[in-house]
Amino acid sequence: MLLRSMLFVPGDSAKKLAKGADSGADALILDLEDSVDSGRKPLARRMVAEYVAAAGVVRSAQLWVRINPMAEGGLDDIVEVVRAAPDGLVVPKVDHPSDLARLSLMLDALERRDGIKNSIRLMSVATETPRAPFGLGAYAQTQLPRLAAMTWGAEDLSTALGATTNRGADGNWGFTYRMVRSHCLIAAKACGVTAIETLYADFRDEAGLRADCIAAAREGFGGRIAIHPAQVMVINESFTPSDEDVRHAERVVAAFAASPGTGVVALDGKMLDIPHLKQAQNVLSQAQAITAQTAGRRG
């Protein structure tokens, strides 16, 4: 499952919904939460359900829906949109993975109601409340077969903490937000799911976005949320292994293949062991998946 880029699209905007499919994003996040005025949420639910249903089974991009928190209309959201069979739900303000376990039980019933065969996946926005960071370590111990990805957020958390900013004097994330970001990344890896970097607010700053994405990819994030179509290409490129990365990975795999039964090989004057082999295999697997997805879109 590729989730390099996930583009937010307001669920009550017919114009933006229509443009979303042409963005090149791996996934669209059809938003029912923050980008939709409270008075338009019933309309947004209907529009999103109709959009997903009209897309059919074969889609140019995965279709995810960001629901509202369960105590603030989320139940109404899932009752309406599940029947259209989105690929996944983005769940905001998750306090603890047990929240997702309860949601999964609801989805079991709704999928049976609507005859949906493929399980709807979940992405947790795992750091938006003061309680949430304390539950990150419990994700790996909680049975969440629907969990496909985890992301983090700074805006809601800073509001909940009463902070005047989530940035330090140098313009980078403050310590609290760097901490929850790292813990979210580690929790995602412990669960074996994709870690998604949070949004980059200045959609006009292409150079800054690219540098930030490359840094996130190096740390282990598999993709990023986009808030504007102009960000999608940069994000996709940044989370795609470069030709140089692929060539190096091929050489690493070949070096181990040439020395079967050994756990250490030499390449370019460096000693490589099994973790390097696994890293190279991951790079090649990702590159192959991207190539297959691109070919499928062209077809």
Backbone as CSV, one residue per row, in Angstrom:
resi,resn,N_x,N_y,N_z,CA_x,CA_y,CA_z,C_x,C_y,C_z
1,MET,0.842,-1.195,0.000,0.000,0.000,0.000,0.873,1.239,0.000
2,LEU,0.766,2.038,-1.036,1.558,3.253,-1.145,0.779,4.439,-0.606
3,LEU,1.400,5.152,0.301,0.801,6.371,0.842,1.883,7.448,0.924
4,ARG,2.533,7.695,-0.209,3.555,8.748,-0.195,2.913,10.107,0.033
5,SER,1.826,10.365,-0.691,1.153,11.662,-0.592,-0.323,11.442,-0.315
6,MET,-0.839,12.200,0.660,-2.257,12.136,1.011,-2.784,13.570,1.014
7,LEU,-3.575,13.903,0.009,-4.017,15.280,-0.202,-5.355,15.537,0.469
8,PHE,-5.392,16.540,1.337,-6.646,16.958,1.963,-7.545,17.643,0.940
9,VAL,-8.816,17.262,0.925,-9.813,17.894,0.068,-11.056,18.163,0.912
10,PRO,-11.506,19.418,1.018,-12.727,19.703,1.788,-13.916,18.920,1.228
11,GLY,-14.623,18.237,2.108,-15.696,17.369,1.662,-16.926,18.086,1.152
12,ASP,-17.021,19.392,1.388,-18.200,20.128,0.934,-17.919,21.010,-0.272
13,SER,-16.767,20.792,-0.934,-16.407,21.603,-2.099,-16.441,20.741,-3.354
14,ALA,-17.481,20.901,-4.145,-17.591,20.120,-5.385,-16.426,20.411,-6.318
15,LYS,-15.984,21.655,-6.361,-14.882,22.046,-7.242,-13.587,21.340,-6.854
16,LYS,-13.278,21.344,-5.575,-12.029,20.737,-5.127,-12.097,19.216,-5.178
17,LEU,-13.269,18.660,-4.937,-13.420,17.218,-5.082,-13.170,16.798,-6.527
18,ALA,-13.667,17.580,-7.455,-13.502,17.259,-8.873,-12.037,17.322,-9.290
19,LYS,-11.282,18.244,-8.707,-9.880,18.407,-9.074,-8.972,17.388,-8.394
20,GLY,-9.447,16.815,-7.286,-8.593,15.934,-6.493,-8.051,14.749,-7.259
21,ALA,-8.891,14.150,-8.095,-8.471,12.943,-8.809,-7.324,13.198,-9.765
22,ASP,-7.123,14.426,-10.195,-6.065,14.763,-11.147,-4.794,15.264,-10.466
23,SER,-4.750,15.198,-9.159,-3.624,15.765,-8.418,-2.367,14.913,-8.487
24,GLY,-2.521,13.614,-8.754,-1.382,12.710,-8.734,-1.073,12.160,-7.359
25,ALA,-1.897,12.483,-6.368,-1.674,11.991,-5.012,-1.974,10.495,-4.937
26,ASP,-1.235,9.801,-4.083,-1.529,8.389,-3.864,-2.883,8.216,-3.202
27,ALA,-3.274,9.179,-2.380,-4.557,9.102,-1.690,-5.125,10.497,-1.502
28,LEU,-6.436,10.579,-1.548,-7.139,11.800,-1.173,-7.749,11.593,0.216
29,ILE,-7.638,12.616,1.045,-8.331,12.609,2.328,-9.531,13.536,2.188
30,LEU,-10.698,12.963,2.031,-11.929,13.733,1.888,-12.357,14.153,3.281
31,ASP,-12.267,15.442,3.535,-12.345,15.928,4.909,-13.764,16.283,5.329
32,LEU,-14.163,15.729,6.473,-15.433,16.087,7.096,-15.231,16.858,8.395
33,GLU,-13.981,17.100,8.759,-13.722,17.710,10.068,-13.415,19.201,9.956
34,ASP,-12.148,19.579,10.076,-11.792,20.980,10.296,-12.086,21.906,9.123
35,SER,-12.049,21.399,7.895,-12.257,22.280,6.744,-13.729,22.476,6.399
36,VAL,-14.620,21.863,7.171,-16.055,21.947,6.895,-16.753,22.656,8.049
37,ASP,-17.496,23.716,7.728,-18.270,24.427,8.740,-19.312,23.492,9.358
38,SER,-19.569,23.700,10.645,-20.479,22.796,11.359,-21.850,22.706,10.697
39,GLY,-22.316,23.800,10.141,-23.626,23.798,9.515,-23.675,23.067,8.187
40,ARG,-22.504,22.770,7.613,-22.443,22.100,6.311,-22.017,20.640,6.409
41,LYS,-21.840,20.144,7.623,-21.363,18.768,7.776,-22.348,17.734,7.218
42,PRO,-23.658,17.860,7.443,-24.569,16.879,6.806,-24.446,16.869,5.291
43,LEU,-24.312,18.050,4.692,-24.128,18.137,3.251,-22.819,17.481,2.837
44,ALA,-21.760,17.746,3.591,-20.448,17.180,3.267,-20.484,15.658,3.325
45,ARG,-21.177,15.109,4.310,-21.279,13.648,4.397,-21.898,13.079,3.127
46,ARG,-22.975,13.684,2.680,-23.650,13.186,1.478,-22.747,13.337,0.257
47,MET,-22.077,14.487,0.139,-21.217,14.724,-1.020,-20.055,13.731,-1.056
48,VAL,-19.459,13.487,0.090,-18.328,12.562,0.146,-18.788,11.136,-0.160
49,ALA,-19.903,10.730,0.414,-20.414,9.384,0.145,-20.708,9.212,-1.348
50,GLU,-21.297,10.213,-1.960,-21.608,10.140,-3.391,-20.329,10.112,-4.233
51,TYR,-19.338,10.910,-3.827,-18.075,10.960,-4.560,-17.377,9.604,-4.522
52,VAL,-17.306,9.001,-3.334,-16.641,7.704,-3.196,-17.390,6.631,-3.976
53,ALA,-18.711,6.624,-3.854,-19.508,5.623,-4.566,-19.348,5.760,-6.076
54,ALA,-19.309,7.000,-6.562,-19.193,7.234,-8.004,-17.829,6.812,-8.541
55,ALA,-16.810,6.807,-7.675,-15.463,6.439,-8.123,-15.361,4.961,-8.457
56,GLY,-16.264,4.159,-7.910,-16.259,2.731,-8.204,-15.131,2.002,-7.505
57,VAL,-14.853,0.798,-7.977,-13.852,-0.053,-7.345,-12.445,0.301,-7.814
58,VAL,-12.277,0.591,-9.101,-10.971,0.938,-9.653,-10.796,2.448,-9.580
59,ARG,-9.836,2.888,-8.770,-9.671,4.316,-8.503,-8.262,4.760,-8.840
60,SER,-8.147,5.984,-9.350,-6.828,6.522,-9.669,-6.049,6.866,-8.410
61,ALA,-6.745,7.102,-7.319,-6.123,7.357,-6.024,-6.966,6.690,-4.955
62,GLN,-6.321,6.286,-3.870,-7.082,5.774,-2.738,-7.951,6.896,-2.187
63,LEU,-9.112,6.537,-1.700,-10.042,7.517,-1.136,-10.232,7.253,0.346
64,TRP,-9.690,8.157,1.139,-9.813,8.097,2.591,-10.730,9.236,3.036
65,VAL,-11.392,9.053,4.145,-12.288,10.074,4.682,-11.833,10.424,6.091
66,ARG,-11.560,11.719,6.321,-11.301,12.132,7.706,-12.638,12.425,8.358
67,ILE,-12.969,11.609,9.336,-14.210,11.797,10.070,-13.994,12.793,11.206
68,ASN,-15.067,13.177,11.842,-14.974,13.994,13.048,-14.678,13.091,14.241
69,PRO,-14.198,13.648,15.351,-14.049,12.829,16.552,-15.373,12.132,16.874
70,MET,-15.294,10.939,17.420,-16.493,10.146,17.621,-17.517,10.857,18.507
71,ALA,-17.063,11.668,19.454,-17.981,12.380,20.343,-18.527,13.661,19.712
72,GLU,-18.055,13.979,18.495,-18.445,15.238,17.858,-18.988,15.028,16.450
73,GLY,-19.678,13.926,16.247,-20.286,13.673,14.947,-19.654,12.553,14.157
74,GLY,-18.617,11.937,14.695,-17.939,10.870,13.977,-18.832,9.676,13.685
75,LEU,-19.721,9.355,14.614,-20.629,8.226,14.389,-21.543,8.508,13.199
76,ASP,-22.075,9.720,13.128,-22.906,10.090,11.978,-22.104,9.989,10.678
77,ASP,-20.836,10.368,10.744,-19.981,10.301,9.552,-19.856,8.865,9.049
78,ILE,-19.506,7.952,9.950,-19.245,6.592,9.478,-20.524,5.902,9.018
79,VAL,-21.645,6.175,9.666,-22.914,5.580,9.238,-23.219,5.986,7.798
80,GLU,-22.878,7.227,7.449,-23.178,7.745,6.108,-22.173,7.277,5.065
81,VAL,-20.879,7.330,5.396,-19.869,7.127,4.348,-19.436,5.679,4.186
82,VAL,-19.608,4.845,5.201,-19.136,3.467,5.095,-19.835,2.734,3.965
83,ARG,-21.114,3.025,3.735,-21.853,2.315,2.693,-21.258,2.552,1.300
84,ALA,-20.480,3.634,1.146,-19.820,3.912,-0.130,-18.491,3.181,-0.275
85,ALA,-18.025,2.538,0.801,-16.789,1.742,0.809,-15.539,2.549,0.481
86,PRO,-15.197,3.550,1.299,-13.910,4.233,1.118,-12.774,3.269,1.439
87,ASP,-11.581,3.607,0.979,-10.432,2.757,1.273,-10.047,2.818,2.742
88,GLY,-10.273,3.973,3.362,-9.890,4.096,4.757,-10.513,5.298,5.411
89,LEU,-10.384,5.340,6.726,-10.836,6.468,7.528,-9.642,7.054,8.268
90,VAL,-9.535,8.368,8.248,-8.554,9.082,9.061,-9.271,9.502,10.335
91,VAL,-8.758,9.049,11.468,-9.457,9.228,12.743,-8.717,10.262,13.587
92,PRO,-9.310,11.438,13.804,-8.622,12.498,14.562,-8.806,12.347,16.072
93,LYS,-7.921,13.037,16.794,-8.039,13.153,18.250,-8.205,11.804,18.939
94,VAL,-7.373,10.848,18.540,-7.384,9.535,19.180,-6.634,9.629,20.502
95,ASP,-7.313,9.322,21.601,-6.673,9.349,22.911,-5.815,8.116,23.156
96,HIS,-6.296,6.961,22.655,-5.669,5.680,22.983,-6.048,4.689,21.885
97,PRO,-5.178,3.715,21.581,-5.539,2.751,20.538,-6.824,1.985,20.823
98,SER,-7.247,1.920,22.064,-8.526,1.260,22.369,-9.688,1.990,21.703
99,ASP,-9.529,3.296,21.444,-10.562,4.033,20.694,-10.733,3.432,19.299
100,LEU,-9.621,3.052,18.680,-9.672,2.466,17.347,-10.248,1.051,17.386
101,ALA,-9.979,0.338,18.471,-10.546,-1.004,18.609,-12.066,-0.941,18.677
102,ARG,-12.596,0.040,19.397,-14.058,0.189,19.473,-14.625,0.600,18.106
103,LEU,-13.930,1.509,17.436,-14.374,1.915,16.106,-14.370,0.732,15.145
104,SER,-13.382,-0.137,15.270,-13.301,-1.311,14.401,-14.523,-2.207,14.567
105,LEU,-15.003,-2.350,15.791,-16.200,-3.159,16.031,-17.415,-2.536,15.336
106,MET,-17.516,-1.221,15.388,-18.610,-0.548,14.685,-18.515,-0.790,13.182
107,LEU,-17.286,-0.722,12.656,-17.099,-0.929,11.223,-17.437,-2.365,10.830
108,ASP,-17.137,-3.318,11.706,-17.526,-4.707,11.428,-19.023,-4.792,11.147
109,ALA,-19.814,-4.136,12.007,-21.270,-4.190,11.862,-21.735,-3.446,10.616
110,LEU,-21.160,-2.283,10.358,-21.590,-1.487,9.207,-21.192,-2.151,7.893
111,GLU,-20.023,-2.752,7.850,-19.610,-3.447,6.636,-20.524,-4.645,6.355
112,ARG,-20.904,-5.344,7.406,-21.844,-6.450,7.212,-23.194,-5.924,6.737
113,ARG,-23.623,-4.794,7.303,-24.885,-4.191,6.885,-24.891,-3.890,5.398
114,ASP,-23.758,-3.383,4.907,-23.699,-2.891,3.529,-23.050,-3.879,2.563
115,GLY,-22.709,-5.070,3.036,-22.130,-6.069,2.150,-20.762,-5.701,1.618
116,ILE,-19.974,-4.996,2.415,-18.636,-4.568,2.001,-17.648,-5.690,2.300
117,LYS,-16.930,-6.150,1.278,-16.038,-7.295,1.427,-14.644,-6.902,1.892
118,ASN,-14.121,-5.787,1.395,-12.776,-5.359,1.765,-12.829,-4.460,2.994
119,SER,-12.103,-4.845,4.019,-12.131,-4.088,5.268,-11.634,-2.663,5.062
120,ILE,-12.350,-1.715,5.620,-11.941,-0.308,5.580,-10.800,-0.112,6.576
121,ARG,-9.724,0.476,6.108,-8.542,0.636,6.948,-8.615,1.922,7.773
122,LEU,-7.715,2.047,8.705,-7.712,3.195,9.606,-6.331,3.848,9.642
123,MET,-6.329,5.176,9.718,-5.124,5.929,10.024,-5.411,6.762,11.258
124,SER,-4.590,6.587,12.257,-4.752,7.312,13.514,-3.983,8.626,13.483
125,VAL,-4.675,9.722,13.827,-3.970,10.983,14.101,-3.671,10.921,15.594
126,ALA,-2.455,10.521,15.921,-2.183,9.912,17.216,-1.628,10.842,18.291
127,THR,-1.566,12.162,18.030,-0.916,13.039,19.024,-1.683,14.340,19.256
128,GLU,-2.977,14.364,18.999,-3.679,15.640,19.029,-4.271,16.016,20.381
129,THR,-4.228,15.133,21.345,-4.776,15.431,22.670,-3.692,15.231,23.728
130,PRO,-3.829,15.854,24.896,-2.816,15.655,25.939,-2.691,14.213,26.398
131,ARG,-3.756,13.430,26.296,-3.690,12.022,26.693,-2.978,11.162,25.655
132,ALA,-3.065,11.552,24.414,-2.622,10.698,23.318,-1.166,10.249,23.408
133,PRO,-0.207,11.135,23.712,1.189,10.672,23.728,1.441,9.536,24.706
134,PHE,0.672,9.484,25.798,0.882,8.437,26.794,0.382,7.077,26.303
135,GLY,-0.433,7.064,25.260,-0.944,5.810,24.733,-0.190,5.276,23.534
136,LEU,0.825,6.004,23.050,1.521,5.577,21.839,2.198,4.223,22.010
137,GLY,2.709,3.958,23.209,3.370,2.681,23.435,2.430,1.499,23.436
138,ALA,1.114,1.750,23.554,0.140,0.661,23.616,-0.319,0.202,22.240
139,TYR,0.023,0.938,21.187,-0.435,0.547,19.850,0.051,-0.847,19.471
140,ALA,1.309,-1.132,19.750,1.866,-2.425,19.348,1.272,-3.581,20.142
141,GLN,0.663,-3.305,21.299,0.056,-4.351,22.117,-1.447,-4.472,21.903
142,THR,-2.007,-3.644,21.049,-3.446,-3.646,20.805,-3.736,-4.287,19.458
143,GLN,-4.703,-5.196,19.421,-5.052,-5.861,18.177,-5.821,-4.885,17.283
144,LEU,-5.152,-4.403,16.244,-5.750,-3.423,15.331,-5.478,-3.843,13.884
145,PRO,-6.119,-4.902,13.423,-5.844,-5.365,12.057,-6.199,-4.352,10.983
146,ARG,-7.058,-3.391,11.290,-7.422,-2.374,10.296,-6.382,-1.258,10.207
147,LEU,-5.528,-1.125,11.190,-4.585,-0.008,11.224,-3.604,-0.117,10.067
148,ALA,-3.539,0.930,9.245,-2.642,0.948,8.092,-1.581,2.030,8.194
149,ALA,-1.851,3.070,8.985,-0.916,4.191,9.046,-1.164,4.988,10.318
150,MET,-0.144,5.751,10.707,-0.247,6.664,11.837,0.375,7.991,11.432
151,THR,-0.235,9.069,11.877,0.337,10.385,11.656,0.228,11.186,12.937
152,TRP,0.830,12.336,12.922,0.815,13.168,14.117,0.375,14.574,13.734
153,GLY,-0.048,15.332,14.718,-0.489,16.697,14.474,-0.071,17.601,15.617
154,ALA,0.241,18.845,15.273,0.728,19.788,16.279,-0.289,20.858,16.630
155,GLU,-1.189,21.187,15.711,-2.068,22.332,15.932,-3.060,22.080,17.066
156,ASP,-3.773,20.970,16.997,-4.756,20.676,18.040,-4.086,20.453,19.386
157,LEU,-2.913,19.823,19.368,-2.214,19.590,20.626,-1.795,20.907,21.268
158,SER,-1.256,21.829,20.473,-0.829,23.104,21.050,-2.018,23.877,21.606
159,THR,-3.168,23.776,20.924,-4.381,24.425,21.436,-4.800,23.809,22.762
160,ALA,-4.772,22.475,22.829,-5.178,21.788,24.051,-4.241,22.099,25.215
161,LEU,-2.969,22.347,24.901,-1.990,22.648,25.948,-2.008,24.118,26.355
162,GLY,-2.735,24.943,25.621,-2.752,26.368,25.916,-1.489,27.074,25.488
163,ALA,-0.782,26.481,24.515,0.475,27.073,24.054,0.190,28.235,23.100
164,THR,1.052,29.212,23.111,0.909,30.327,22.174,1.506,30.005,20.813
165,THR,2.378,28.994,20.754,2.970,28.550,19.500,3.477,27.132,19.685
166,ASN,3.616,26.401,18.595,4.245,25.083,18.665,5.645,25.111,18.059
167,ARG,6.147,26.309,17.810,7.474,26.491,17.226,8.441,27.098,18.231
168,GLY,9.716,26.757,18.061,10.747,27.359,18.879,11.210,28.680,18.284
169,ALA,12.149,29.331,18.943,12.660,30.619,18.474,13.348,30.499,17.119
170,ASP,13.845,29.294,16.796,14.526,29.074,15.517,13.554,28.743,14.384
171,GLY,12.244,28.699,14.689,11.250,28.405,13.669,10.938,26.941,13.499
172,ASN,11.718,26.065,14.137,11.469,24.634,14.061,10.491,24.211,15.154
173,TRP,10.015,22.957,15.064,9.088,22.482,16.079,9.708,22.611,17.469
174,GLY,8.892,22.989,18.437,9.336,23.012,19.812,9.575,21.608,20.329
175,PHE,10.217,21.506,21.497,10.610,20.192,22.015,9.423,19.244,22.161
176,THR,8.315,19.737,22.714,7.146,18.884,22.933,6.680,18.245,21.628
177,TYR,6.696,19.013,20.562,6.176,18.530,19.278,7.182,17.638,18.571
178,ARG,8.475,17.899,18.748,9.493,16.974,18.240,9.387,15.636,18.959
179,MET,9.096,15.693,20.244,8.994,14.463,21.035,7.837,13.595,20.555
180,VAL,6.637,14.187,20.417,5.491,13.359,20.017,5.647,12.883,18.577
181,ARG,6.291,13.679,17.738,6.561,13.254,16.368,7.418,11.999,16.361
182,SER,8.503,12.005,17.121,9.393,10.844,17.170,8.687,9.624,17.744
183,HIS,7.908,9.828,18.780,7.201,8.707,19.400,6.159,8.125,18.451
184,CYS,5.518,8.979,17.665,4.550,8.498,16.685,5.247,7.652,15.619
185,LEU,6.390,8.113,15.147,7.168,7.364,14.159,7.539,5.987,14.709
186,ILE,8.023,5.957,15.934,8.443,4.688,16.531,7.239,3.776,16.754
187,ALA,6.122,4.343,17.198,4.915,3.536,17.414,4.438,2.918,16.110
188,ALA,4.472,3.688,15.024,4.057,3.161,13.726,4.951,2.004,13.308
189,LYS,6.249,2.161,13.485,7.174,1.095,13.104,6.981,-0.140,13.979
190,ALA,6.673,0.070,15.254,6.424,-1.065,16.144,5.204,-1.859,15.712
191,CYS,4.240,-1.165,15.085,3.021,-1.820,14.596,3.184,-2.364,13.185
192,GLY,4.255,-1.999,12.507,4.452,-2.428,11.128,3.568,-1.695,10.140
193,VAL,3.229,-0.416,10.445,2.387,0.367,9.543,3.155,1.599,9.075
194,THR,2.596,2.300,8.098,3.265,3.466,7.514,3.175,4.668,8.446
195,ALA,4.294,5.327,8.659,4.320,6.581,9.407,4.196,7.732,8.409
196,ILE,3.203,8.582,8.623,2.924,9.685,7.712,3.305,11.003,8.385
197,GLU,4.169,11.766,7.722,4.572,13.063,8.255,3.408,14.044,8.181
198,THR,3.353,14.955,9.127,2.283,15.945,9.163,2.454,16.961,8.034
199,LEU,1.487,17.807,7.867,1.469,18.765,6.752,2.559,19.831,6.883
200,TYR,2.888,20.407,5.737,3.816,21.541,5.649,2.968,22.738,5.239
201,ALA,2.825,23.691,6.144,1.777,24.704,6.002,1.983,25.662,4.822
202,ASP,3.227,26.022,4.526,3.473,27.014,3.479,3.538,26.314,2.122
203,PHE,2.414,26.246,1.424,2.372,25.502,0.170,3.128,26.215,-0.958
204,ARG,3.545,27.450,-0.740,4.323,28.167,-1.758,5.819,27.924,-1.634
205,ASP,6.252,27.362,-0.524,7.673,27.155,-0.263,8.093,25.763,-0.729
206,GLU,8.317,25.627,-2.025,8.652,24.315,-2.588,9.996,23.803,-2.080
207,ALA,10.976,24.684,-2.003,12.304,24.261,-1.555,12.274,23.794,-0.111
208,GLY,11.557,24.542,0.723,11.461,24.155,2.126,10.716,22.840,2.291
209,LEU,9.656,22.657,1.524,8.903,21.406,1.565,9.780,20.233,1.157
210,ARG,10.517,20.406,0.076,11.361,19.310,-0.409,12.405,18.912,0.635
211,ALA,13.075,19.904,1.201,14.103,19.608,2.200,13.495,18.920,3.417
212,ASP,12.324,19.368,3.832,11.668,18.785,5.001,11.214,17.356,4.717
213,CYS,10.719,17.115,3.514,10.280,15.768,3.138,11.451,14.801,3.061
214,ILE,12.550,15.246,2.474,13.722,14.384,2.354,14.236,14.001,3.739
215,ALA,14.233,14.978,4.642,14.662,14.687,6.012,13.725,13.679,6.673
216,ALA,12.425,13.834,6.458,11.456,12.909,7.049,11.613,11.505,6.483
217,ALA,11.842,11.413,5.182,12.038,10.103,4.551,13.277,9.416,5.111
218,ARG,14.328,10.181,5.347,15.551,9.603,5.904,15.318,9.053,7.307
219,GLU,14.420,9.692,8.048,14.129,9.236,9.407,13.262,7.984,9.432
220,GLY,12.521,7.739,8.361,11.681,6.552,8.322,10.230,6.794,7.993
221,PHE,9.819,8.056,7.836,8.452,8.333,7.418,8.264,7.854,5.980
222,GLY,7.081,7.323,5.701,6.820,6.768,4.382,6.063,7.681,3.457
223,GLY,5.540,8.785,3.982,4.766,9.705,3.162,4.412,10.939,3.955
224,ARG,3.620,11.816,3.313,3.290,13.086,3.952,1.904,13.548,3.531
225,ILE,1.260,14.280,4.426,-0.020,14.910,4.129,0.234,16.190,3.328
226,ALA,-0.571,16.409,2.305,-0.498,17.628,1.499,-1.764,18.447,1.733
227,ILE,-1.604,19.756,1.774,-2.775,20.619,1.942,-3.094,21.398,0.673
228,HIS,-2.279,21.207,-0.371,-2.510,21.890,-1.645,-1.991,20.991,-2.761
229,PRO,-2.692,20.931,-3.895,-2.239,20.079,-4.999,-0.812,20.374,-5.458
230,ALA,-0.375,21.627,-5.298,0.973,21.992,-5.730,2.058,21.256,-4.938
231,GLN,1.708,20.713,-3.782,2.689,20.012,-2.952,2.864,18.549,-3.341
232,VAL,1.921,18.008,-4.070,1.881,16.560,-4.289,3.105,16.055,-5.030
233,MET,3.499,16.698,-6.125,4.624,16.215,-6.917,5.905,16.189,-6.093
234,VAL,6.136,17.246,-5.318,7.348,17.317,-4.500,7.342,16.200,-3.460
235,ILE,6.195,15.980,-2.840,6.095,14.932,-1.830,6.338,13.565,-2.452
236,ASN,5.698,13.293,-3.579,5.891,11.998,-4.241,7.360,11.764,-4.591
237,GLU,7.996,12.783,-5.141,9.403,12.641,-5.515,10.278,12.404,-4.293
238,SER,9.991,13.097,-3.214,10.828,13.002,-2.014,10.722,11.645,-1.333
239,PHE,9.556,11.015,-1.449,9.365,9.714,-0.809,9.475,8.560,-1.806
240,THR,10.075,8.830,-2.954,10.380,7.805,-3.942,11.887,7.591,-3.960
241,PRO,12.363,6.356,-3.852,13.818,6.125,-3.914,14.399,6.678,-5.215
242,SER,15.493,7.377,-5.102,16.141,7.926,-6.289,16.788,6.799,-7.090
243,ASP,17.140,7.101,-8.346,17.838,6.117,-9.174,19.135,5.676,-8.506
244,GLU,19.804,6.634,-7.864,21.049,6.306,-7.170,20.793,5.369,-6.002
245,ASP,19.710,5.624,-5.261,19.353,4.749,-4.140,19.077,3.329,-4.628
246,VAL,18.349,3.233,-5.739,18.000,1.914,-6.283,19.243,1.172,-6.753
247,ARG,20.134,1.874,-7.453,21.362,1.221,-7.929,22.208,0.719,-6.762
248,HIS,22.301,1.541,-5.712,23.080,1.113,-4.543,22.424,-0.092,-3.883
249,ALA,21.114,-0.077,-3.763,20.411,-1.202,-3.149,20.612,-2.476,-3.957
250,GLU,20.589,-2.361,-5.272,20.814,-3.523,-6.135,22.211,-4.092,-5.926
251,ARG,23.193,-3.210,-5.760,24.558,-3.668,-5.538,24.704,-4.350,-4.181
252,VAL,24.007,-3.821,-3.178,24.059,-4.450,-1.848,23.454,-5.852,-1.907
253,VAL,22.296,-5.983,-2.514,21.642,-7.288,-2.624,22.519,-8.249,-3.426
254,ALA,23.119,-7.750,-4.503,23.983,-8.601,-5.324,25.212,-9.061,-4.551
255,ALA,25.763,-8.189,-3.715,26.945,-8.547,-2.939,26.640,-9.682,-1.964
256,PHE,25.478,-9.630,-1.333,25.099,-10.711,-0.418,24.775,-11.987,-1.190
257,ALA,24.158,-11.832,-2.365,23.838,-13.004,-3.178,25.104,-13.718,-3.636
258,ALA,26.169,-12.943,-3.840,27.431,-13.524,-4.293,28.177,-14.235,-3.168
259,SER,27.743,-14.009,-1.933,28.387,-14.654,-0.775,27.318,-15.316,0.094
260,PRO,26.668,-16.343,-0.432,25.577,-16.981,0.328,26.080,-17.568,1.640
261,GLY,25.222,-17.436,2.653,25.547,-18.012,3.952,26.377,-17.126,4.847
262,THR,26.729,-15.932,4.369,27.514,-15.017,5.198,26.656,-13.854,5.651
263,GLY,26.977,-13.314,6.813,26.205,-12.204,7.349,26.865,-10.864,7.159
264,VAL,28.072,-10.864,6.585,28.830,-9.624,6.400,29.499,-9.666,5.035
265,VAL,29.398,-8.557,4.303,30.094,-8.442,3.020,30.772,-7.079,2.956
266,ALA,31.721,-6.952,2.042,32.425,-5.682,1.822,31.933,-5.069,0.518
267,LEU,31.691,-3.761,0.553,31.266,-3.048,-0.648,31.787,-1.623,-0.570
268,ASP,32.564,-1.227,-1.564,33.118,0.127,-1.636,33.899,0.490,-0.379
269,GLY,34.625,-0.490,0.154,35.456,-0.225,1.314,34.710,-0.197,2.633
270,LYS,33.433,-0.578,2.618,32.646,-0.584,3.851,32.142,-1.988,4.126
271,MET,32.025,-2.311,5.413,31.484,-3.602,5.806,29.975,-3.461,6.025
272,LEU,29.230,-4.324,5.367,27.768,-4.296,5.458,27.284,-5.585,6.092
273,ASP,26.265,-5.477,6.964,25.706,-6.665,7.586,24.227,-6.800,7.235
274,ILE,23.534,-7.691,7.906,22.159,-8.029,7.552,21.210,-6.827,7.605
275,PRO,21.310,-5.921,8.591,20.431,-4.742,8.550,20.575,-3.932,7.266
276,HIS,21.806,-3.845,6.723,21.994,-3.141,5.453,21.293,-3.882,4.316
277,LEU,21.333,-5.208,4.353,20.642,-5.995,3.329,19.138,-5.769,3.399
278,LYS,18.586,-5.791,4.598,17.144,-5.579,4.746,16.742,-4.178,4.279
279,GLN,17.577,-3.196,4.591,17.296,-1.831,4.147,17.295,-1.755,2.626
280,ALA,18.250,-2.412,1.992,18.325,-2.419,0.533,17.119,-3.124,-0.066
281,GLN,16.715,-4.226,0.537,15.538,-4.946,0.048,14.283,-4.082,0.169
282,ASN,14.189,-3.318,1.240,13.041,-2.418,1.410,13.011,-1.346,0.324
283,VAL,14.181,-0.803,-0.003,14.260,0.212,-1.059,13.785,-0.370,-2.386
284,LEU,14.230,-1.562,-2.713,13.848,-2.178,-3.981,12.364,-2.530,-4.002
285,SER,11.846,-2.988,-2.872,10.426,-3.312,-2.795,9.571,-2.066,-2.992
286,GLN,9.979,-0.953,-2.363,9.246,0.297,-2.516,9.300,0.789,-3.958
287,ALA,10.470,0.718,-4.562,10.624,1.179,-5.949,9.762,0.344,-6.892
288,GLN,9.717,-0.951,-6.672,8.896,-1.826,-7.512,7.415,-1.515,-7.355
289,ALA,6.984,-1.242,-6.112,5.569,-0.921,-5.870,5.181,0.390,-6.552
290,ILE,6.083,1.363,-6.508,5.810,2.650,-7.158,5.732,2.484,-8.670
291,THR,6.645,1.691,-9.219,6.631,1.441,-10.668,5.331,0.760,-11.074
292,ALA,4.907,-0.231,-10.292,3.664,-0.938,-10.611,2.461,-0.018,-10.520
293,GLN,2.438,0.849,-9.488,1.311,1.766,-9.341,1.267,2.760,-10.496
294,THR,2.424,3.275,-10.884,2.467,4.235,-11.994,1.985,3.592,-13.286
295,ALA,2.406,2.361,-13.520,1.979,1.650,-14.724,0.473,1.413,-14.698
296,GLY,-0.060,1.103,-13.499,-1.492,0.873,-13.378,-2.306,2.132,-13.671
297,ARG,-1.795,3.277,-13.255,-2.504,4.536,-13.522,-2.493,4.857,-15.008
298,ARG,-1.368,4.576,-15.667,-1.287,4.854,-17.093,-2.203,3.923,-17.888
299,GLY,-2.321,2.682,-17.353,-3.176,1.723,-18.029,-4.640,2.041,-17.884
